[in-house]
């Protein structure tokens, strides 16, 4: 494996690094498989704290998300999604400006130049964007990846959020 692409160890917290409350929550839900109402009662009796069931459920959900390990497939998907965003972010921003009050669509290159003008202290992206885009790509082209990838086949400008 190329040294530049060496994978770091997953940033999954170890059980011992969790707070006493988080450890108790995992023991009661994963280990003992107790219903949420009983878990809330256990927190009150063992920790002296009162929690509503929805609060415990959300805490458990977030805890499981933090502890979820990243597979090689997940890491590669993250890398590809980031590359896609890095490549087409100005196209996406130009379209999203319409959703935020702009009356006319600006070209992506104009948006990038204005941003750099407003934020001269940030790293210039112009030279980096040129190195990312292939020599055959134009700045006004459609935001489709140049290599076929089933998971990234839809245009980025149709994202809605």
C-alpha positions in Angstrom: 0.0 0.0 0.0 1.2 3.5 -0.8 2.5 5.3 2.3 0.3 8.3 1.5 -2.8 6.2 1.6 -2.0 4.4 4.9 -5.1 4.0 6.9 -5.2 5.3 10.5 -6.8 3.2 13.2 -10.5 3.7 13.5 -11.6 6.5 15.8 -14.1 4.3 17.6 -14.1 5.0 21.4 -13.2 2.0 23.5 -15.8 0.8 26.0 -13.4 1.8 28.9 -13.2 5.4 27.6 -17.0 5.9 27.8 -18.6 7.6 30.7 -20.1 5.6 33.5 -23.6 6.5 32.3 -22.8 5.5 28.7 -21.4 2.1 29.9 -24.5 1.5 32.0 -26.8 2.4 29.0 -24.9 -0.1 26.8 -24.9 -2.8 29.5 -28.7 -2.4 30.0 -29.7 -2.2 26.4 -27.2 -4.4 24.6 -26.3 -6.8 27.4 -29.5 -7.2 29.3 -31.9 -6.3 26.5 -34.1 -4.4 28.9 -37.0 -2.3 27.6 -36.6 1.4 27.7 -38.9 2.0 30.6 -36.9 -0.3 32.8 -33.6 1.3 31.6 -35.0 4.7 32.7 -35.8 3.2 36.1 -32.3 1.7 36.4 -30.8 5.1 35.7 -32.9 6.6 38.5 -32.0 3.9 41.0 -28.3 3.3 40.1 -27.2 6.8 39.0 -29.8 8.9 40.9 -30.7 10.6 37.6 -34.0 10.9 35.9 -34.1 10.5 32.2 -37.1 10.4 29.8 -37.2 7.4 27.5 -36.8 9.4 24.3 -33.7 11.1 25.7 -32.2 7.7 26.5 -33.1 6.4 23.1 -31.4 9.3 21.4 -28.4 9.0 23.6 -28.1 5.3 22.7 -28.5 6.0 19.0 -25.8 8.7 19.0 -23.5 6.4 21.1 -23.9 3.5 18.7 -23.2 5.9 15.8 -20.0 7.1 17.5 -18.9 3.5 18.2 -19.7 2.2 14.7 -16.5 0.9 13.0 -15.7 2.1 9.5 -15.3 -0.7 6.9 -12.9 -0.4 3.9 -16.0 0.1 1.7 -17.2 2.9 3.9 -13.8 4.6 3.8 -13.6 4.3 0.0 -17.2 5.7 -0.3 -16.3 8.6 1.9 -13.2 9.3 -0.2 -15.1 9.1 -3.5 -17.9 11.3 -2.1 -15.4 13.9 -0.9 -13.6 13.8 -4.3 -17.0 14.4 -6.0 -17.8 17.3 -3.7 -14.3 18.8 -4.1 -14.7 18.6 -7.9 -18.2 20.0 -8.3 -18.7 22.2 -5.2 -18.8 25.5 -7.1 -21.5 24.1 -9.5 -23.5 23.0 -6.5 -23.0 26.4 -4.7 -24.1 28.3 -7.9 -27.4 26.4 -8.0 -28.0 26.6 -4.2 -27.6 30.4 -4.3 -31.0 30.4 -6.0 -32.5 28.7 -3.0 -31.0 31.4 -0.7 -32.5 34.5 -2.4 -30.3 35.1 -5.5 -32.6 35.9 -8.4 -30.3 34.8 -11.3 -28.0 31.9 -11.6 -24.3 32.8 -11.5 -21.6 30.8 -13.3 -19.7 28.5 -10.9 -16.4 30.2 -11.8 -17.8 33.6 -11.0 -19.0 32.3 -7.6 -15.5 30.9 -6.9 -13.8 34.1 -7.8 -16.1 36.2 -5.7 -15.6 33.9 -2.7 -11.9 34.2 -3.1 -12.2 38.0 -3.3 -14.3 38.1 -0.1 -11.9 35.6 1.7 -8.4 36.4 0.5 -6.9 34.8 3.6 -8.2 31.3 2.6 -6.2 29.0 0.3 -6.9 29.9 -3.4 -8.8 27.1 -5.0 -8.3 28.0 -8.6 -5.1 26.2 -9.1 -6.3 23.2 -7.2 -9.5 23.0 -9.1 -7.6 23.0 -12.4 -5.5 20.1 -11.2 -8.6 18.1 -10.1 -10.6 18.6 -13.3 -9.4 16.6 -16.3 -7.9 18.5 -19.2 -11.0 17.8 -21.3 -13.4 19.2 -18.7 -14.7 22.7 -19.0 -15.7 25.0 -16.1 -19.1 25.3 -17.5 -19.7 21.6 -18.1 -22.3 19.5 -16.3 -21.3 18.3 -12.9 -21.1 14.6 -13.7 -18.1 12.5 -12.7 -15.8 11.7 -15.7 -15.4 8.1 -14.5 -18.5 5.9 -14.4 -19.6 5.2 -10.8 -23.1 3.9 -10.2 -23.4 5.6 -6.8 -22.5 9.0 -8.1 -24.3 9.0 -11.4 -26.9 11.8 -10.6 -26.0 15.4 -11.1 -24.9 17.2 -8.0 -26.9 20.3 -8.8 -30.1 18.4 -8.1 -29.3 17.9 -4.4 -32.0 19.4 -2.2 -31.4 20.3 1.4 
